[in-house]
Amino acid sequence: MDVTDLDTSDPDARRRWYDAQERAIRADRPHALLEAYGAWELQATQPSEHADRQWLEVRDGDEVLGTASLELPLSENLDVAWVEVNVVAGHRRRGLGRALWDELAARATAAGRSRMGGEATVVPDGPDAARGFSAAVGAVEKHREDHLLADLPLPAAGVDPAYEVVAWRGRCPDEHRAAYLAMRNQMNADVPVGDLDLEAAVLDDARLATSEERLMRSYDVRVAAARRRSDGAWGGYSLLFVPHGADHAWQDDTLVMPEHRGHRLGAALKSASYAGLPADVSLVHTWTAPSNTAMHRTNTAMGFRVVEHMYEVEAAVGPSIA
Ligand SMILES: CC(C)(COP(=O)(O)OP(=O)(O)OC[C@H]1O[C@@H](n2cnc3c(N)ncnc32)[C@H](O)[C@@H]1OP(=O)(O)O)[C@@H](O)C(=O)NCCC(=O)NCCS
């Protein structure tokens, strides 16, 4: 039961690793949103300056039985290692998950990290392996978000007439970049994270441009923002990703700036993004903390339903941890 590195230079090995991970996840979570193969492959083959990423596996010959990934952030949260472990359903409860975890912990420690963070996602009233395992390896729950799904089309939500919607796809146009960056950084500072003690990434123009270029290779990136007609002040934005060729979209950030709250801009911006989607995109995924009452209510009122509970978990690691 050796844990080895995935040979990321071998296309067949990459495919086998990805397929095993997908099978392992789908066994417990029919509504899981998985990163598309192309997007994952880009990460596996083209290193980022903001994170050191490693992929591990347990194999029996060419058959991949378990997978794990390690992400060491390099620009902020330098004490954290992000991890994920998946074991194919017929090979569980034989210690593979723990073996992968132990290797992740050894690497996190060697990289000077003091905590490992990950996600344990479960279907409400469904199998609870994720939480059982994370408790067994000493991880504690720090924050919960709900994963919600909606079928498209949704009834349109109008925009308060005091505002206009400014929308773009792909790279943010130059004339809006300063305002967009200010809102993105406000979002990173404002989003509720429960007991997670994390440093928000600060975007500058160069980092935004790099992220836009990487994301556009795998996704149709759509942004809808609201601007107040009277003074041009920006009230918020909503960021949506559609993996190339997919039948679903993935709703990322939606922010309404503090002084613009109370105008139902969140629903209006989401609705504006969905209205422009091609007809074959029939599902939207999103995540919201149940404690974020305003956004949770906005989502359920629009027609989203909760399909999964995602627990963000964290374990201490390091030379002093036995
Ligand atoms: C969670 C998962 C990785 C565990 O893999 P595994 O190879 O079965 O794990 P191990 O055999 O090493 O189990 C280690 C311990 O975790 C706990 N555990 C594992 N599965 C469990 C379950 N279904 N219910 C309760 N506890 C469980 C047990 O304490 C177990 O020790 P034991 O078998 O001696 O009782 C696997 O079930 C999986 O891939 N699930 C889907 C993806 C996922 O949830 N990943 C984890 C996110 S943190």
The ligand as an SDF file (V2000), in Angstrom:
LIG
                    3D

 48 50  0  0  0  0  0  0  0  0999 V2000
  -13.2050    9.4160    3.6170 C   0  0  0  0  0  0  0  0  0  0  0  0
  -12.3770    8.3730    2.8520 C   0  0  0  0  0  0  0  0  0  0  0  0
  -11.2080    9.0780    2.1800 C   0  0  0  0  0  0  0  0  0  0  0  0
  -11.8460    7.3330    3.8670 C   0  0  0  0  0  0  0  0  0  0  0  0
  -11.0020    6.4310    3.1730 O   0  0  0  0  0  0  0  0  0  0  0  0
  -10.6400    4.9700    3.7960 P   0  0  0  0  0  0  0  0  0  0  0  0
   -9.5400    4.3990    3.0000 O   0  0  0  0  0  0  0  0  0  0  0  0
  -11.8940    4.1990    3.9730 O   0  0  0  0  0  0  0  0  0  0  0  0
  -10.0780    5.4140    5.2330 O   0  0  0  0  0  0  0  0  0  0  0  0
   -9.3230    4.4620    6.2830 P   0  0  0  0  0  0  0  0  0  0  0  0
   -9.5750    3.0190    5.9950 O   0  0  0  0  0  0  0  0  0  0  0  0
   -7.8880    4.8720    6.3230 O   0  0  0  0  0  0  0  0  0  0  0  0
  -10.0800    4.8770    7.6170 O   0  0  0  0  0  0  0  0  0  0  0  0
   -9.4670    5.6200    8.6550 C   0  0  0  0  0  0  0  0  0  0  0  0
  -10.4990    5.8930    9.7370 C   0  0  0  0  0  0  0  0  0  0  0  0
  -11.4630    6.8620    9.2890 O   0  0  0  0  0  0  0  0  0  0  0  0
  -12.7470    6.5840    9.9170 C   0  0  0  0  0  0  0  0  0  0  0  0
  -13.7360    6.2870    8.8630 N   0  0  0  0  0  0  0  0  0  0  0  0
  -13.4940    5.9560    7.5680 C   0  0  0  0  0  0  0  0  0  0  0  0
  -14.6760    5.7490    6.9250 N   0  0  0  0  0  0  0  0  0  0  0  0
  -15.6470    5.9450    7.8180 C   0  0  0  0  0  0  0  0  0  0  0  0
  -17.0730    5.8610    7.7590 C   0  0  0  0  0  0  0  0  0  0  0  0
  -17.7120    5.5050    6.6370 N   0  0  0  0  0  0  0  0  0  0  0  0
  -17.7860    6.1590    8.8850 N   0  0  0  0  0  0  0  0  0  0  0  0
  -17.1580    6.5030   10.0260 C   0  0  0  0  0  0  0  0  0  0  0  0
  -15.7940    6.5590   10.1490 N   0  0  0  0  0  0  0  0  0  0  0  0
  -15.0740    6.3010    9.0510 C   0  0  0  0  0  0  0  0  0  0  0  0
  -12.5350    5.3640   10.7920 C   0  0  0  0  0  0  0  0  0  0  0  0
  -12.1830    5.8100   12.0850 O   0  0  0  0  0  0  0  0  0  0  0  0
  -11.3460    4.6980   10.0970 C   0  0  0  0  0  0  0  0  0  0  0  0
  -10.6330    3.8380   10.9100 O   0  0  0  0  0  0  0  0  0  0  0  0
  -11.1550    2.2920   11.0700 P   0  0  0  0  0  0  0  0  0  0  0  0
  -11.4140    1.7660    9.6790 O   0  0  0  0  0  0  0  0  0  0  0  0
   -9.9970    1.6450   11.7510 O   0  0  0  0  0  0  0  0  0  0  0  0
  -12.3980    2.3710   11.8770 O   0  0  0  0  0  0  0  0  0  0  0  0
  -13.2790    7.6190    1.8180 C   0  0  0  0  0  0  0  0  0  0  0  0
  -14.4450    7.1650    2.4590 O   0  0  0  0  0  0  0  0  0  0  0  0
  -13.6820    8.5050    0.6620 C   0  0  0  0  0  0  0  0  0  0  0  0
  -12.9600    8.6080   -0.3190 O   0  0  0  0  0  0  0  0  0  0  0  0
  -14.8530    9.1690    0.7490 N   0  0  0  0  0  0  0  0  0  0  0  0
  -15.2740   10.0980   -0.3010 C   0  0  0  0  0  0  0  0  0  0  0  0
  -14.3860   11.3620   -0.3500 C   0  0  0  0  0  0  0  0  0  0  0  0
  -14.2020   12.0460    0.9860 C   0  0  0  0  0  0  0  0  0  0  0  0
  -15.1500   12.2030    1.7180 O   0  0  0  0  0  0  0  0  0  0  0  0
  -12.9660   12.4680    1.3190 N   0  0  0  0  0  0  0  0  0  0  0  0
  -12.6050   12.9860    2.6070 C   0  0  0  0  0  0  0  0  0  0  0  0
  -12.7250   14.4260    2.7340 C   0  0  0  0  0  0  0  0  0  0  0  0
  -11.9430   14.9560    4.2580 S   0  0  0  0  0  0  0  0  0  0  0  0
  1  2  1  0
  2  3  1  0
  2  4  1  0
  2 36  1  0
  4  5  1  0
  5  6  1  0
  6  7  2  0
  6  8  1  0
  6  9  1  0
  9 10  1  0
 10 11  2  0
 10 12  1  0
 10 13  1  0
 13 14  1  0
 14 15  1  0
 15 16  1  0
 15 30  1  0
 16 17  1  0
 17 18  1  0
 17 28  1  0
 18 19  1  0
 18 27  1  0
 19 20  2  0
 20 21  1  0
 21 22  1  0
 21 27  2  0
 22 23  1  0
 22 24  2  0
 24 25  1  0
 25 26  2  0
 26 27  1  0
 28 29  1  0
 28 30  1  0
 30 31  1  0
 31 32  1  0
 32 33  2  0
 32 34  1  0
 32 35  1  0
 36 37  1  0
 36 38  1  0
 38 39  2  0
 38 40  1  0
 40 41  1  0
 41 42  1  0
 42 43  1  0
 43 44  2  0
 43 45  1  0
 45 46  1  0
 46 47  1  0
 47 48  1  0
M  END
$$$$
